[in-house]
C-alpha cells in the first residue's frame, strides 16, 4: 500500500484540528447574544486558523518546488546545450550523411514560426522514422577518430547529477557513450566481418535516433527561453544542408 506523503498527513491533521475547533465553537456559541459577537468572531478566526495555515503552507511549498525545478532545468539545459555544441551536432551531421533515405530531414528544418503543435508533429515523425544507416568500415573508422576524442567529455556529463532529472537525455547520452566504446575497441576496421559492421551500424543508429529527438526538444526549449541561442542553433542545424552561421539579410 502506498504511504501518504507528509503534505497529505499534515493537511489531514490541520483539517481535523480545525473541524474539532469549529465544532466546539458552534457548541459554545450556539446562542450568542449580541454583546458577545466580538468574542464569537475572534474564536471563529482561531478555529479556522489551521485551514489558513494549510493553504499558506501548500502555496509556499508549491512555489518553492517550482523555483527549485526551474533552477534544475536551467542547469540541465546548460548541460544539454554543451553536449550538442561539443558532440551532438557533429554526430548528427555525420550520421545524417550516412542515412540512405533521410526522409525525416524536413522535420528538422526549424524556424522561428514553429509552435508547440509543429514541434509535436515533427517529434512524432522522428520517433516513427526508420533510420537507414549504412556506414562502411572506412566511415566507421573516421567516426571513431571523432568520438574517441570526446570520451572524457562524455564521461564528465555522465557524472553530472543534474542528468537524473532528464531520463530520455541520459539514455541518449548512454547510447552515444556505448557507441564510443564499441568503436574504441576495434583496431583495424578494414578486417572486420560484415556481421560486425552491421552491429556497429546498429549502435550508431541507436545513438542517432536518440539524440535526434533530444535535439528537437532542446531547440524548442531555446526558442521559448533563449532566443539568441535558438537563432544560433537554427543557423548551425546539423540536419539542414543549407544551414550557415553567417547572418544574412
MARVEXKOL-280708 format. One line per 10 residues: number of its first residue (from 1); their letters; for each residue x, y, z of C-alpha. Coordinates in steps of 0.05 Angstrom, whole numbers. Layout:
% MARVEXKOL-280708
NUM> A> X/Y/Z | ...
//
This chain:
% MARVEXKOL-280708
1> XXXXXXXXXX> 0/0/0 | 27/68/-19 | 47/112/40 | 16/180/48 | 63/238/35 | 80/286/91 | 38/340/58 | -24/296/59 | -13/276/132 | 0/348/151
11> XXXXXXXXXX> -63/371/115 | -106/317/148 | -82/337/217 | -96/411/205 | -165/396/177 | -181/351/236 | -158/404/286 | -199/457/251 | -260/413/248 | -256/399/324
21> XXXXXXXXXX> -247/473/339 | -305/493/295 | -349/441/328 | -331/465/398 | -342/536/374 | -411/520/348 | -429/486/413 | -402/542/457 | -435/598/417 | -499/563/396
31> XXXXXXXXXX> -539/621/424 | -495/681/421 | -521/747/450 | -503/809/411 | -454/836/463 | -411/772/455 | -405/776/379 | -333/802/385 | -313/740/423 | -353/698/374
41> XXXXXXXXXX> -315/723/314 | -248/720/350 | -256/647/369 | -283/632/300 | -219/660/269 | -178/617/316 | -218/556/296 | -205/565/222 | -132/585/231 | -107/513/218
51> XXXXXXXXXX> -141/515/150 | -108/581/134 | -40/553/155 | -53/493/110 | -68/537/49 | -9/583/61 | 39/524/72 | 17/488/9 | 22/551/-33 | 91/569/-8
61> XXXXXXXXXX> 115/497/-15 | 88/495/-86 | 124/560/-104 | 189/535/-74 | 183/469/-111 | 171/505/-176 | 231/550/-166 | 275/491/-149 | 251/454/-210 | 264/514/-255
71> XXXXXXXXXX> 335/521/-228 | 348/447/-240 | 320/450/-311 | 363/512/-325 | 426/475/-304 | 404/414/-342 | 392/452/-406 | 461/483/-400 | 489/412/-398 | 448/391/-458
81> XXXXXXXXXX> 470/453/-496 | 543/437/-481 | 532/366/-506 | 505/387/-573 | 557/441/-582 | 614/393/-567 | 589/326/-593 | 516/321/-612 | 512/369/-671 | 573/339/-706
91> XXXXXXXXXX> 549/268/-692 | 481/285/-721 | 514/316/-782 | 558/255/-794 | 501/206/-781 | 452/241/-828 | 505/239/-883 | 505/163/-876 | 429/158/-876 | 408/127/-943
101> XXXXXXXXXX> 339/158/-944 | 339/215/-891 | 266/227/-907 | 258/256/-838 | 304/315/-853 | 245/362/-867 | 222/354/-795 | 287/385/-770 | 282/449/-811 | 261/490/-751
111> XXXXXXXXXX> 243/564/-759 | 222/618/-712 | 150/608/-734 | 145/538/-705 | 95/530/-648 | 82/473/-599 | 37/436/-649 | 91/438/-703 | 143/412/-655 | 96/356/-633
121> XXXXXXXXXX> 84/336/-705 | 158/336/-721 | 174/295/-659 | 121/243/-676 | 150/236/-747 | 221/230/-719 | 200/176/-669 | 165/136/-723 | 222/143/-773 | 262/81/-793
131> XXXXXXXXXX> 333/106/-796 | 371/73/-854 | 444/80/-835 | 495/43/-877 | 566/63/-856 | 625/28/-888 | 686/4/-849 | 724/66/-870 | 669/113/-849 | 663/79/-782
141> XXXXXXXXXX> 738/87/-773 | 731/162/-786 | 674/166/-737 | 718/131/-685 | 771/185/-694 | 720/238/-677 | 682/206/-620 | 741/176/-583 | 768/246/-574 | 703/264/-537
151> XXXXXXXXXX> 702/207/-487 | 728/247/-428 | 675/300/-443 | 621/246/-445 | 645/215/-380 | 642/283/-347 | 569/292/-369 | 550/223/-344 | 576/242/-275 | 532/304/-273
161> XXXXXXXXXX> 476/294/-221 | 430/341/-259 | 421/288/-312 | 379/247/-263 | 323/298/-277 | 321/280/-351 | 315/206/-365 | 310/209/-441 | 372/252/-448 | 410/207/-401
171> XXXXXXXXXX> 390/147/-444 | 413/184/-507 | 479/200/-474 | 489/127/-455 | 475/107/-527 | 529/155/-551 | 579/132/-498 | 565/59/-516 | 579/75/-589 | 645/106/-569
181> XXXXXXXXXX> 664/44/-530 | 645/-3/-587 | 685/37/-637 | 743/45/-589 | 752/-30/-580 | 762/-40/-655 | 832/-30/-681 | 831/-46/-755 | 763/-33/-787 | 787/-60/-854
191> XXXXXXXXXX> 788/-132/-828 | 721/-131/-793 | 670/-182/-818 | 605/-157/-848 | 567/-181/-786 | 607/-134/-742 | 598/-76/-790 | 523/-88/-785 | 528/-90/-710 | 565/-24/-707
201> XXXXXXXXXX> 515/8/-754 | 461/-13/-705 | 498/21/-648 | 506/84/-690 | 432/83/-709 | 411/78/-636 | 452/138/-617 | 430/177/-679 | 356/165/-666 | 362/182/-592
211> XXXXXXXXXX> 399/248/-599 | 356/270/-658 | 295/273/-613 | 334/307/-558 | 360/359/-607 | 289/378/-626 | 267/383/-553 | 328/425/-536 | 316/474/-594 | 243/482/-573
221> XXXXXXXXXX> 266/500/-503 | 315/551/-531 | 261/583/-573 | 220/595/-510 | 274/616/-462 | 336/639/-501 | 320/669/-570 | 393/686/-584 | 415/615/-570 | 357/589/-612
231> XXXXXXXXXX> 380/633/-670 | 450/602/-668 | 423/531/-661 | 380/541/-723 | 438/570/-762 | 480/510/-741 | 425/460/-754 | 463/394/-766 | 408/365/-810 | 399/426/-854
241> XXXXXXXXX> 449/420/-911 | 440/494/-928 | 450/519/-857 | 502/573/-845 | 522/610/-782 | 531/674/-824 | 473/722/-813 | 448/748/-880 | 392/796/-897
//
